[in-house]
């Protein structure tokens, strides 16, 4: 791959980064896990020009957050599962030892040129908009000024000559269904709380003993 190639490897104790620079030299950096580690890594990576830099990461909860941030800011990001990396390593061992998992990941990036990661940010923002819409409908009882009601509620109130509460109740099933569909289409956004709130039948099925 032309440009600058970077591997970021998350091990249990540290996050390791290896950079293959355009002059064919290598640069290494390490980060300790803490609450600000994603921001620290991103700030360190800013020294590399986004549209000329390819970054490979192992799929990992923390790595996904970083991957979204990097793609949103113009970097070329590639992800690989630990299983795929190990399978590739077994099938294509190096002529000389890589020396570390992060160097093996860098070799994988340069040899295999995996497909680019697509940021989840648009899907996350769409989900947040849907959840905000749901909150607005569920909170109509607390709105004192009718002008502050959601537009869909006002429209339905005028069309059907009904109260704000009745209008919200009619609109809620559609919003809930759109949230369910969004989570089905993008299961990587699912959390235990969302599963409990929007797919209670799955929780019940899992909890019901089979006879």
N, C-alpha and C positions, 0 to 999 in steps of 0.2 A: 504494500500500500504506500502510495506517495504521501509525503508530508511527515508529520510526527505521529508515532504510534505509542500508545500508553496502555498499560495493563494495570488494573486495580484489583487487588486480591484481599478479600476479607477472611482473615483467620480468627480463631477464638480470642486472641489477645491483642492483635494489632491489625491495622489496615496497611498493606504494603503497596507501593506504587513504583513501577519501573517505566522509564521513558526511553524510547529509542529515538534519538534526535537525528536531524537531517545530516549532521556531520558524521553519522554512524557511531557516535558515542552514546553511553548509557548514563542515565541519571536516576538515582533511587531516593525515595522519601518514605517515611513511616509516620503513622498517626495512631494515637491511643484513643480508644473509644471514650467519648464523653458526650454531653448534651449538644455541644456545638461542633461535633466532628464533621458533619456534612458541610457546614459553612466554611470550616477551616480547609477542607479538601478543595472545595470550589474556589476559594480565594487563591490557593496555591496553584491551581490549574489555570488561572486567568493569565498566567505568563505565556501560555501557548495560544496561538491564533485559532479561534474556534473552527472556522470552515476548512482549515488545513490539518486538523487534529482528529485522529481516530482513537477512541477509548473503548477498551474491552473490560467487561466486569462479569463476575460470576453472579448468577441470579441469587438474590438475597434481599430480605425486606429493606435493609438499609441501603443496599445498592440500588434498588428500584427508585427510592426517593432521590438519590443522587443522579441516577440516569435521567429522570424527568427534568431535573434542574439543568443538566448539561444539554440535553436535546433542545429544551426551550430557549437556550442561549446560543444555539448554532453549532454545537459540537456534534461530530459523527460518533454515535454510541452503538456498541455491539454487546449483546449479552449471550452467555453460554451457561448451560446447567453444569453442575459439578459432575453429573453422570456422563454427559457428552464429552466433557474435557478429559475425564479419566479413560473413557473408551477410545478417544482419539489418541491419547498418550500411549495406550497399550498397543494400538495398531501402528502408530508411527513414532516409535521412540527416537530420541535425538541421536545424531551421530556422536555428539559429546553431551555430557550431562548438562541439563538446564541450570542446575544449582539451587533452584527455589521454585515453588509453585507459581509465583508471580512472573518469573521468566518463562516458564512453560506456557502460561496464559498469553504472554506477549508473542511467543512463537506461534501459538494457535491463531491469534489475530492475523499475523502476517502471512501465515501459510494458507489458512482456510478462508480468510476474508468473509466472516459470517455476516448475515443480513443485518441491516440497521434496526435498532430499537425505535419503536414509535412511542412518543411521550404519552402518558396517561392524563396529562393536564387538561386537555379539552373534555375528556370523559368525566374527570373529577369535578370540573367546574359545572358541567351540565347536571351532574348528580346533586351538587350543592344548590343549584338553582331550583331543582325539583324539591329538595328538602325544605328550602326556604318557602316555596309555594305551599307546601304542606303545612308548615308552621303558621303561615298567614291565615290559611283556612281554619285551622284548629284554634286560632286565637281571635276569631271575629267577635266572640262574646266580650272581649276586653276592650274593643275599639269603641270609644265614646263618640267620636265625630264620624258620621257616615261617609264623609269625603275621604277618609283615610282607609276605607275598606278596599280590598283587592278589586281590580277592575272587573274581573270575571264575576265576582259576587254582586257588584253593583249592576252589571248588565243583566244578570239572571233575576235579580230582585225586580227590576223594571219590567222585564219581559213577562215574568210569571206572577207579579204582584205578591211576592212572598217576603218573609223576613230574611235578614242577613244570615241567621243561624240555619234556616231551611235551605237557603241557597248554598251555603258552605257544605251542608250535609249532602246535597246533590252532586257537588263537584268533587268531594273527597275520594269517592271510588275511582274516578278517572286518574287522579293524581297518584294514588296508591298503585294503580296498575301500571302507570308509566314508570314509576320508580322500580317496580318489580321487573319490568321489561328491560330497563337500563341495566340493572344488576345481572340479569340473565345474559345480556349481550356482552357485559364486561365483568365477568366473575372475579377478576383480580381486584375489584373495588370492594368486594364483600368483606364485612367485618362481623364478628359475633353479634354485635348489637343490631346491625342491619338485618342479619339472618333472623334474629329473634323477632324483630318488629315487622318484617315484610314477608317472611316465609315461616310463620308459626306452624303450618301443617307439616313442614319438614322436621322441625324440632319434635313435634308430637310423634311423628312416624319413627324417629330415631329412638325416642324414649319409650315407645310402646313395645313390650316384649312380644316376640313371635311365638306362636303356639304350634 
